[in-house]
Amino acid sequence: MRYEQRIVMARRSAATLVLPPEVTVALRAALPAAADDVVAAVIEEVPSYTDAFSGPMGETIRSAVRLALGGFLSLVSERHGTGRRTPTAPAIEGAYQLGRGEARSGRSSEALLSAYRIGAQVAWERLAAVALDNGLDAATMAAFAQAVWAYIDELSATSVAGHGDESATAGRVRERLLDRIAQHLLTGAPEATVVAAAERAEWSPPTTLTAVIVPEAQVGSVLQLVHTSTLQATDLPELEAAVLLLVPDMDGRRRTALLRAVEGRRCLVGPARPWLAVRSSYDRALRAQERGLGVDTEAHLPELVLTADLEALADLRAAALAPLAGVRPASAAKLVETLRAWLLHQGRRDDIAAALFVHPQTVRYRMAQLRELFGDRLEDPETVLALTIALGIEPGTKS
């Protein structure tokens, strides 16, 4: 039978159920002891409630139990006028607030339902015993049982609803607080501001943070592979269809594990940085994205360094290769290619030839041309340094 049907039947039963006055008086007298028995049973049977009844929350739970039992007796013993607030309204409100309080206390809805099941069993045993002792007939006892269990169903469902609402609200609030930390870190807010935001969110700052740019479609799966304290930053103007994750303490060996986790997911992983300086990790990941580089930005440091100032690189290249200005473009391109290989392979002719897929004699011929054009400058350390930097990125590479 569906829950809604049970509730309808319970209300019908409660509306028609007539308890003799002496039974009602006896039941009401038994309520305090029944409530204490319910609390004792829950403490004994549900592990997560072992320490729950100490302090203010414990008194709140005890009050909710007493209110619930009292509300039921009011429901089956008082006449209700049309349009008036029913006697169960305080109990329903109490059950809802109990669910919210349990969510704030960190107990699950499963634990809450377990407490209800055990509490309902104990409450029914106590109330049924009093009703029988006071001569309640079998037919009325059956209606009484149906009303009790459906009433407990209604209260438990209301508590679960309160638990869910509080969890959702708390989740949204915490998500906003965590997002605020990420925004402060990315905008360079003062340290005191960031630390205060972390305290409000109850987020423990790690030693380092690593920026990871993740495609939107991969965010869920990547989050399952990283630390639960990972921060997210969404809707960043410089990211299209991607989310930024700031992952705690992924330096050293842990970085290798992170790289394995995101392999094949089109992510970009910046360097680990002290947590307050994570903006620099994000900037590097962004530059790697602009360059179309692979997952690990640390594997592309030479290119990232050489392209840090593209205008300066272009000026340096023009100055360093000035001796080739008068050479025909096609020939100049071959000479530049050879000069780059000569620098990278430290003048080893056979290695240069293999890299260029030409005969060593071709290398000898081209280098003779270059020495004629550059003269003694090819022996000058400053010139070699300038040429090495200027040609550090292969000509034709995106810049």
C-alpha positions as CSV (number, residue, x, y, z in Angstrom):
1,M,0.0,0.0,0.0
2,R,1.4,3.4,-1.0
3,Y,2.4,5.9,1.7
4,E,-0.3,8.4,0.7
5,Q,-3.0,5.8,0.9
6,R,-1.9,4.8,4.4
7,I,-2.0,8.4,5.5
8,V,-5.5,8.9,4.1
9,M,-6.6,5.7,5.9
10,A,-4.9,6.8,9.1
11,R,-6.7,10.1,9.0
12,R,-10.0,8.4,8.4
13,S,-9.3,6.0,11.2
14,A,-8.3,8.8,13.5
15,A,-11.4,10.8,12.6
16,T,-13.7,7.8,13.4
17,L,-11.7,6.3,16.2
18,V,-13.4,6.9,19.6
19,L,-11.3,6.0,22.6
20,P,-13.0,5.7,25.9
21,P,-12.2,8.6,28.2
22,E,-10.5,6.3,30.8
23,V,-8.3,4.8,28.1
24,T,-7.3,8.3,26.9
25,V,-6.5,9.4,30.4
26,A,-4.4,6.3,31.0
27,L,-2.5,6.7,27.8
28,R,-1.7,10.3,28.5
29,A,-0.4,9.4,31.9
30,A,1.8,6.8,30.3
31,L,3.3,9.2,27.8
32,P,6.3,10.4,29.8
33,A,7.5,6.8,30.5
34,A,6.8,5.7,26.9
35,A,8.9,8.6,25.6
36,D,11.7,7.7,27.9
37,D,11.6,4.1,26.7
38,V,11.6,5.3,23.1
39,V,14.7,7.4,23.7
40,A,16.5,4.5,25.6
41,A,15.8,2.1,22.8
42,V,17.0,4.4,20.1
43,I,20.3,5.0,22.0
44,E,20.8,1.3,22.4
45,E,19.8,0.2,18.9
46,V,21.1,2.9,16.6
47,P,24.8,3.4,16.8
48,S,24.9,7.0,15.5
49,Y,22.5,8.1,18.3
50,T,24.7,6.8,21.1
51,D,25.9,10.2,22.0
52,A,23.2,12.2,20.4
53,F,21.0,12.8,23.5
54,S,23.6,14.8,25.4
55,G,23.4,18.6,25.2
56,P,20.8,20.8,23.5
57,M,20.2,18.5,20.6
58,G,19.3,15.7,22.9
59,E,16.6,17.7,24.6
60,T,15.3,18.7,21.2
61,I,14.9,15.1,20.2
62,R,13.3,14.2,23.6
63,S,10.8,17.0,23.1
64,A,10.0,15.9,19.6
65,V,9.3,12.4,20.9
66,R,7.0,13.7,23.6
67,L,5.3,16.1,21.2
68,A,4.7,13.4,18.6
69,L,3.1,11.0,21.1
70,G,1.0,13.8,22.6
71,G,0.0,15.0,19.2
72,F,-1.4,11.6,18.4
73,L,-3.4,11.3,21.5
74,S,-4.9,14.8,20.8
75,L,-5.7,13.6,17.3
76,V,-7.7,10.6,18.5
77,S,-9.3,12.2,21.5
78,E,-10.4,15.7,20.5
79,R,-13.0,17.0,18.2
80,H,-11.8,19.3,15.4
81,G,-13.7,22.3,13.9
82,T,-13.6,22.9,10.2
83,G,-10.8,25.2,9.1
84,R,-9.0,25.1,12.5
85,R,-5.4,24.1,12.9
86,T,-5.4,20.3,13.7
87,P,-3.9,19.1,16.9
88,T,-1.1,17.3,14.9
89,A,0.2,20.5,13.4
90,P,2.8,21.1,16.2
91,A,3.9,17.5,16.0
92,I,4.3,17.7,12.2
93,E,6.3,20.9,12.5
94,G,8.4,19.3,15.3
95,A,9.1,16.3,13.1
96,Y,10.2,18.6,10.2
97,Q,12.5,20.6,12.5
98,L,13.9,17.4,14.0
99,G,14.9,16.3,10.4
100,R,16.6,19.6,9.8
101,G,18.4,19.4,13.1
102,E,19.6,15.8,12.4
103,A,21.0,16.9,9.0
104,R,22.9,19.7,10.7
105,S,24.2,17.2,13.3
106,G,25.6,15.1,10.4
107,R,23.4,12.1,10.9
108,S,22.0,10.5,7.7
109,S,18.4,10.1,6.8
110,E,18.9,6.3,7.0
111,A,19.9,6.7,10.7
112,L,16.9,8.9,11.2
113,L,14.5,6.3,9.7
114,S,16.1,3.6,11.8
115,A,15.4,5.6,14.9
116,Y,11.8,6.1,13.8
117,R,11.3,2.4,13.2
118,I,12.7,1.4,16.6
119,G,10.9,4.2,18.4
120,A,7.6,3.4,16.8
121,Q,7.9,-0.3,17.8
122,V,8.6,0.6,21.4
123,A,5.9,3.3,21.5
124,W,3.3,0.9,20.1
125,E,4.2,-1.8,22.6
126,R,3.8,0.6,25.5
127,L,0.6,2.3,24.3
128,A,-1.0,-1.1,23.3
129,A,-0.2,-2.5,26.7
130,V,-1.9,0.4,28.5
131,A,-4.9,0.2,26.1
132,L,-5.3,-3.5,26.8
133,D,-5.0,-3.1,30.5
134,N,-7.8,-0.5,30.3
135,G,-10.1,-2.9,28.5
136,L,-10.0,-1.6,24.9
137,D,-11.9,-4.0,22.7
138,A,-10.4,-5.8,19.8
139,A,-12.1,-3.8,17.0
140,T,-11.1,-0.5,18.5
141,M,-7.6,-1.8,19.1
142,A,-7.2,-2.7,15.4
143,A,-8.2,0.8,14.4
144,F,-5.9,2.2,17.1
145,A,-3.0,0.2,15.7
146,Q,-3.6,1.3,12.1
147,A,-3.8,5.0,13.2
148,V,-0.6,4.7,15.2
149,W,1.5,3.2,12.5
150,A,0.2,5.5,9.8
151,Y,0.8,8.5,12.0
152,I,4.4,7.4,12.6
153,D,4.7,7.0,8.8
154,E,3.6,10.6,8.4
155,L,6.0,11.9,11.0
156,S,9.0,10.0,9.6
157,A,8.3,11.2,6.1
158,T,8.0,14.8,7.3
159,S,11.4,14.4,9.2
160,V,13.0,13.0,6.1
161,A,11.7,15.9,4.1
162,G,13.2,18.3,6.7
163,H,16.5,16.4,6.5
164,G,16.5,16.6,2.7
165,D,15.7,20.3,2.7
166,E,18.3,21.2,5.2
167,S,20.9,19.0,3.4
168,A,20.1,20.7,0.1
169,T,20.2,24.2,1.7
170,A,23.4,23.5,3.6
171,G,25.0,22.0,0.4
172,R,24.1,25.1,-1.6
173,V,25.4,27.4,1.1
174,R,28.6,25.5,1.4
175,E,29.0,25.4,-2.3
176,R,28.7,29.2,-2.4
177,L,31.2,29.6,0.4
178,L,33.7,27.3,-1.4
179,D,33.2,29.2,-4.6
180,R,33.9,32.4,-2.9
181,I,37.3,31.0,-1.7
182,A,38.2,30.1,-5.3
183,Q,37.2,33.5,-6.6
184,H,39.3,35.2,-3.9
185,L,42.3,33.1,-4.8
186,L,41.9,33.9,-8.5
187,T,41.4,37.6,-8.1
188,G,44.4,38.1,-5.7
189,A,42.3,39.1,-2.7
190,P,44.3,39.9,0.5
191,E,45.4,36.9,2.5
192,A,43.2,37.9,5.5
193,T,40.2,37.9,3.2
194,V,40.9,34.5,1.8
195,V,41.7,33.0,5.2
196,A,38.4,34.4,6.6
197,A,36.5,32.9,3.7
198,A,38.1,29.5,4.3
199,E,37.1,29.7,8.0
200,R,33.5,30.5,7.1
201,A,33.3,27.5,4.8
202,E,35.1,25.3,7.3
203,W,37.6,24.5,4.6
204,S,41.1,23.6,5.9
205,P,43.7,25.2,3.7
206,P,46.2,22.7,2.2
207,T,49.9,23.3,1.7
208,T,49.6,23.6,-2.1
209,L,46.9,23.8,-4.7
210,T,47.2,22.7,-8.3
211,A,45.1,24.3,-11.1
212,V,43.4,21.7,-13.4
213,I,41.3,22.8,-16.4
214,V,38.7,20.2,-17.0
215,P,36.1,19.9,-19.8
216,E,32.6,20.3,-18.4
217,A,31.7,16.8,-19.5
218,Q,34.5,15.3,-17.5
219,V,34.1,17.3,-14.2
220,G,32.0,14.7,-12.4
221,S,34.4,11.8,-13.1
222,V,37.5,13.8,-12.3
223,L,36.1,15.0,-9.0
224,Q,35.7,11.4,-8.0
225,L,39.4,10.9,-8.5
226,V,40.7,13.8,-6.5
227,H,40.6,15.1,-2.9
228,T,37.2,15.9,-1.5
229,S,38.4,19.4,-0.5
230,T,39.0,20.3,-4.2
231,L,37.6,23.8,-5.1
232,Q,35.7,24.5,-8.2
233,A,35.5,27.7,-10.2
234,T,32.8,27.8,-13.0
235,D,31.8,30.3,-15.5
236,L,35.2,31.8,-15.8
237,P,35.3,34.2,-18.8
238,E,38.6,32.8,-20.2
239,L,37.3,29.2,-20.1
240,E,34.9,27.9,-22.7
241,A,33.0,24.7,-21.9
242,A,35.5,24.0,-19.1
243,V,35.7,24.2,-15.3
244,L,38.7,25.0,-13.2
245,L,39.5,22.7,-10.3
246,L,42.0,23.7,-7.6
247,V,43.2,20.4,-6.2
248,P,44.9,20.2,-2.8
249,D,48.4,18.8,-2.2
250,M,49.2,17.3,-5.5
251,D,52.9,17.9,-5.6
252,G,55.7,15.4,-5.8
253,R,54.6,11.8,-6.3
254,R,51.0,12.7,-6.0
255,R,51.3,14.7,-9.2
256,T,52.1,11.6,-11.1
257,A,48.9,10.0,-9.7
258,L,46.9,13.1,-10.7
259,L,48.3,13.0,-14.2
260,R,47.4,9.3,-14.6
261,A,43.9,10.1,-13.3
262,V,43.2,12.8,-15.9
263,E,44.9,11.0,-18.8
264,G,42.8,10.9,-21.9
265,R,40.3,13.5,-20.5
266,R,41.6,16.6,-22.3
267,C,42.6,18.2,-19.1
268,L,45.5,20.6,-18.4
269,V,47.4,20.4,-15.2
270,G,49.3,23.5,-13.9
271,P,52.1,23.3,-11.4
272,A,51.6,22.9,-7.6
273,R,51.9,26.2,-5.9
274,P,51.5,27.4,-2.3
275,W,47.7,27.6,-1.9
276,L,47.5,31.4,-1.7
277,A,49.6,31.6,-4.9
278,V,47.5,29.2,-7.0
279,R,46.6,31.9,-9.5
280,S,50.1,31.4,-11.1
281,S,49.3,27.7,-11.6
282,Y,46.0,28.7,-13.3
283,D,47.8,31.2,-15.5
284,R,50.3,28.6,-16.7
285,A,47.5,26.1,-17.4
286,L,45.8,28.9,-19.4
287,R,48.9,29.6,-21.4
288,A,49.3,25.9,-22.1
289,Q,45.7,25.7,-23.3
290,E,46.3,28.7,-25.6
291,R,49.4,26.9,-27.0
292,G,47.5,23.7,-27.5
293,L,50.0,21.8,-25.3
294,G,49.5,18.4,-23.6
295,V,48.2,17.5,-20.2
296,D,51.3,18.2,-18.1
297,T,52.4,21.9,-18.3
298,E,55.6,20.9,-16.5
299,A,56.6,18.8,-19.6
300,H,56.5,22.0,-21.7
301,L,58.4,24.4,-19.7
302,P,60.9,25.5,-22.4
303,E,58.1,26.4,-24.8
304,L,56.2,28.2,-22.1
305,V,59.2,30.2,-21.1
306,L,60.1,31.0,-24.7
307,T,56.5,32.2,-25.5
308,A,56.1,34.2,-22.3
309,D,56.6,37.4,-24.3
310,L,55.9,36.7,-27.9
311,E,56.7,40.2,-29.1
312,A,60.1,40.0,-27.4
313,L,60.7,36.6,-29.0
314,A,59.8,37.9,-32.4
315,D,62.2,40.9,-32.0
316,L,65.0,38.6,-30.8
317,R,64.5,36.3,-33.7
318,A,64.6,39.1,-36.2
319,A,67.8,40.5,-34.6
320,A,69.5,37.2,-34.3
321,L,68.7,36.1,-37.9
322,A,69.5,39.5,-39.4
323,P,72.5,38.0,-41.4
324,L,69.9,36.0,-43.4
325,A,67.9,39.0,-44.4
326,G,69.3,39.1,-48.0
327,V,68.9,35.4,-48.7
328,R,66.0,34.1,-50.8
329,P,63.1,32.9,-48.5
330,A,63.3,29.3,-49.6
331,S,67.0,29.1,-49.0
332,A,66.8,31.1,-45.7
333,A,64.2,28.6,-44.4
334,K,66.6,25.6,-45.0
335,L,69.5,27.5,-43.4
336,V,67.4,28.4,-40.3
337,E,66.3,24.7,-40.1
338,T,70.0,23.6,-40.3
339,L,71.2,26.3,-37.8
340,R,68.5,25.2,-35.3
341,A,69.6,21.5,-35.6
342,W,73.3,22.5,-35.3
343,L,72.6,24.4,-32.0
344,L,70.4,21.6,-30.6
345,H,72.8,18.8,-31.6
346,Q,75.9,20.8,-30.6
347,G,77.4,20.6,-34.0
348,R,77.4,16.8,-34.4
349,R,77.1,16.5,-38.2
350,D,75.7,13.0,-38.4
351,D,73.0,13.7,-35.7
352,I,72.1,16.9,-37.6
353,A,71.8,15.0,-40.9
354,A,69.6,12.4,-39.3
355,A,67.3,15.0,-37.7
356,L,66.9,16.8,-41.0
357,F,66.8,13.6,-43.2
358,V,69.6,14.9,-45.4
359,H,73.1,13.7,-46.3
360,P,75.9,14.9,-44.0
361,Q,77.5,16.6,-47.0
362,T,74.4,18.7,-47.3
363,V,74.8,19.7,-43.7
364,R,78.5,20.6,-44.4
365,Y,77.5,22.7,-47.4
366,R,74.8,24.6,-45.5
367,M,76.9,25.2,-42.4
368,A,79.6,26.7,-44.7
369,Q,77.0,29.1,-46.0
370,L,75.9,30.0,-42.5
371,R,79.6,30.6,-41.4
372,E,80.0,32.9,-44.4
373,L,76.9,34.9,-43.5
374,F,77.5,35.0,-39.7
375,G,81.2,35.1,-39.6
376,D,82.9,34.7,-36.2
377,R,79.6,35.4,-34.5
378,L,78.8,31.7,-34.5
379,E,81.7,31.3,-32.0
380,D,80.5,34.1,-29.8
381,P,78.6,32.8,-26.6
382,E,76.2,35.7,-26.6
383,T,75.3,35.1,-30.2
384,V,74.9,31.4,-29.7
385,L,72.6,32.1,-26.7
386,A,70.5,34.5,-28.7
387,L,70.2,32.1,-31.6
388,T,69.3,29.2,-29.2
389,I,66.5,31.2,-27.6
390,A,65.3,32.6,-31.0
391,L,65.2,29.2,-32.5
392,G,64.1,27.3,-29.4
393,I,60.7,26.9,-30.9
394,E,60.7,25.3,-34.4
395,P,59.9,27.8,-37.1
396,G,56.3,27.5,-38.1
397,T,55.1,26.5,-34.6
398,K,52.1,28.4,-33.3
399,S,53.2,31.6,-31.5
